[in-house]
Amino acid sequence: MSEEDENQQFDRGSVLSIFGSDRMEDFMALGFALILALYVYVSN
């Protein structure tokens, strides 16, 4: 592994996540955003 490759890697902080994978976290965030948008749409 060269120095250039090491500099491009970074820690995303996934250790602090309650989800096992980033994909599951993304889908949960998308679902929450859709529910919130639907609530705002219906309440007005």
C-alpha positions as CSV (number, residue, x, y, z in Angstrom):
1,M,0.0,0.0,0.0
2,S,1.5,3.3,-1.0
3,E,1.4,6.6,0.9
4,E,-1.1,8.0,-1.5
5,D,-3.6,5.2,-0.8
6,E,-3.2,5.7,2.9
7,N,-4.0,9.4,2.7
8,Q,-7.2,8.7,0.8
9,Q,-8.7,6.4,3.4
10,F,-10.6,8.0,6.3
11,D,-12.7,6.8,9.2
12,R,-16.4,7.4,8.7
13,G,-17.2,7.0,12.4
14,S,-19.3,3.9,11.7
15,V,-18.3,2.5,15.0
16,L,-20.7,4.9,16.6
17,S,-23.6,3.9,14.4
18,I,-26.4,1.8,15.8
19,F,-26.8,0.1,12.4
20,G,-24.7,-2.8,11.2
21,S,-24.2,-1.3,7.7
22,D,-24.1,2.1,6.1
23,R,-26.8,1.0,3.6
24,M,-29.3,0.2,6.4
25,E,-28.5,3.6,8.0
26,D,-29.2,5.3,4.6
27,F,-32.5,3.5,4.1
28,M,-33.6,4.4,7.7
29,A,-32.7,8.0,7.1
30,L,-34.6,8.0,3.8
31,G,-37.7,6.4,5.4
32,F,-37.6,9.0,8.2
33,A,-37.3,11.8,5.7
34,L,-40.3,10.5,3.7
35,I,-42.5,10.1,6.8
36,L,-41.6,13.6,7.9
37,A,-42.3,15.0,4.4
38,L,-45.7,13.2,4.3
39,Y,-46.6,14.6,7.7
40,V,-45.8,18.1,6.7
41,Y,-47.7,17.7,3.4
42,V,-50.8,16.2,5.2
43,S,-50.8,18.7,8.1
44,N,-51.0,21.8,5.8
